Amino acid sequence: MLNKRIQVTTAENGVCTVKLNRPQVRNALDLPMREELRDFFTEVKNNDDVKVIVLTGEGNTFSAGGDLSASKEVDGATGRKRLQSGHEMISSIVNLEKPVIAAVNGAAAGAGVSLALACDMIIATQSAVFIQSFSKVGLIPDLGAIYFLPRLIGRHRALEMMFLGDKVSSEQALDLGIVNRVVGDESLTNEVYKLAEQLTEGPQMALGLMKKLVNRSVLDDLSQSMELEGFAQAMCFESANFKEGVEAFFEKRKPVFNKS
């Protein structure tokens, strides 16, 4: 099945692949893509033929994060509305009682990292990098990253990633506990499908309940965190620093932020 922004294929063994399909903009998550992902993960819960979902990106990028080309005229109110759509997308993955594996085939930046973190396991290629790039454009990490990341790697390391926005290699991500496994670039598909097929052979109801109960034990106030995130990000959308960050991004220069 080919949608406008995501490509969905289901193998006979019950492994469904969802591919972010905007390689021309490095699979940036615009509003329609977020809605397509939300609708897919909401609807697939009733499809008994799908046992495991693999989420990956077309081309050599997992996702560059939010689509800044659509953000130039965003104000606080419209920005918060966009975020709510992203929150629904993240929740649809977290609440799905089926295993979801992120196959990170290249760079994951900003909201692209958030999308991977929402999945249940992350397998990354050796060339993959993870970048909390929000500070580069005067924003806070969103789509649950502020909630997920400190719980994975601790407060100090999470803040270092968020403050500096430096690239984290897949090997560093493995050491930090962000990813489960690192594999060769050419072997990603085979390795991920081996893992997915192993999961399809497991007790599906039990796996789904494991996910639900583990998420409840560690992610119980995710929705509250994302609601607060929405208010904070709306303030950032209204700031001069955000406007400067976006302009600098498209002009390929270092932003000059003021102190506010």
Order of alpha helices (4+ residues) and beta strands (2+ residues): beta-beta-alpha-beta-beta-alpha-beta-beta-alpha-beta-beta-alpha-alpha-beta-alpha-beta-alpha-alpha-alpha-alpha
